[in-house]
Amino acid sequence: MNKIAIFVDVQNIYYTTRDSFQRQFNYRKFWQQISEQGDIVIANAYAIQRSDDAQHKFQKALKHIGFEVKLKPFIQRRDGSAKGDWDVGITIDVMESAGDVDTVILLSGDGDFDLLLRKVKERYGVTTHVYGVSALTANSLINAADDYFPIDDGLLM
């Protein structure tokens, strides 16, 4: 049985689907599709901790589907910009789990992860899949993955 690990860059998926389609990603449908491909042994969703009801509801829904939701505090900078970056946390978790699975699935369009995918493929021989919004996914990330799946109508709410 194919052992699968899923890592979701929640902020990236939220903003890219909203900006491109004005719709939300359908995590339940995604989970159903992936579970048909094997045994999901790790499913982490990396999000920003905000104290609003919609966010709590969303995180609860993710947990109900089967994701472990990892939260980082939302940081508002003096200049008004916000920070809530999970890149290092995602990278550490992927590196630590890649030896125990057959397939690593990353939901993100962030080109910073291209090196990570190349490294886990080389070191552990895992298959890597990327899901991202076509117009907003870095070519370097698409090229680093064994398979790229564009997020389209089938995975939107």
N, C-alpha and C positions, 0 to 999 in steps of 0.2 A: 504494500500500500504506500503510495506517494505521501510522504510527510511534508506538510506545507507550513511555512511561517509567513504571516502577513504583517506588514508595517505600514501604518497610515499616517501621513503627514496631514493631519486634519485641516490645519489652517490653509495649506496649499490647495487641497482639494476643494475646500469651501469657496475660497476666493476665485479659483480658476473656473469652476463650474458656474458660479454666480456671474462672473464677468463675461464668460463666453455664451452662456445659455440662459441666464436669469433663472436658473433652476438649481435644485439641490441634488447631490449624489445620493443614489439609493443603496445604502449599505446593506439592507436586508437582501435585495436582489443579488448584489455582488457576492454576499456570503453564500447564498444558495448556489450560484454558478461555481464558486471555488470549491465548495464542499463536494460537488460532483466529480472533482478532479483528484480527490484524495482526502487525507485526514488532516484537518487543520489543528496543528499542535500548539501553535503560538499565533496570537492575533492581538497586536498592540495598536492602539489608536492614541496618538500623541496630540494633546490639545492644550489650550490655554485656560487657566482657571479664572473665570469671571463670575461674579456673583449676580447673575441674572437668571430668571426662571427658564427662559428658552434654552439657555446653555445647559442648565441642570437636567432639563427634560431630554435634551439631545444626548447628553452623556449617559443618562439612564437607559435610553433606547439602545445605544451602542453596547452597553453592558448586557442588556437583555438578549441582543443578537448573539453575543459571545465574545466580544472584544474586552480586553483589559484596557481600561482608559488610564493613561498616564497624564498627569496634569503638572503644568508649570505655572507659576504666578504670572499674571499679566502685569507688565511693567510700563508705566506711562512715564516718558522722559519729560524733562523740563521744557523741551522745545515742542511738546505736543505729540511727537511721534511715539509709537508703541513698540515694545520688544517682547517677543515670546518665541524664541528660536529653539527648536528641538533637534537640530541637525546632529549635534554631538551625541545626544542621548539615543537617537535612532541608530546612528553609526555603531555605537557601543553594543546595543542590543542585537543588531544584525550580525556583527562580528562574533558575539558570544554564542549565538544560536545557530549559525550557519553550519557548524560541524554536526549538528543533531538532526538536520532536515535534508530533504531532497530538493525542495523548491523554496526560493525566497521571492516573495511578492512585495513590491514597493509601490505604494500609491503616492505619487508626487511627480511634479514636473521639474523639480529643482536639479539643475545640472551639477550641483555640488556633490550629488550622490553617485556620479559616474565612476569615480575612482573606487568607491566602496563596492559597487557591483562587480567591477573588474577584479578586485582583490578577493572577494569571497568565491567567485567563480574559479579563479586560479588556485586559491589555497584549499578550498573544500570541494570543488567540483560540483557545486550546486547549480541548478538551473535558475536563472533570474528572469522575473517578469516585471514589467513596469506598466502601470495604469496611469494615464494622465490625459489632460485636455490637449489635443493635437497642437493647436495654435500657441499654447503656453507651456509646452514641454520642451526642455532643452534637447537639441539634437545629440549632444554628447551623451545624455542619459539614455535616449532611445538607442543609440549605437552601442552603448555598453551592455544593454540587456539582451538576453537570448531572445526574448519576445516582448514586443510592445503592443499594448492594447489601448487604442484611443477610447476615451470616455465619450460616449455619444448617447443618443436617445434611449437605448436599451438599458443604460445604467443611471438614468436620471429619473427624478420624481416629477 
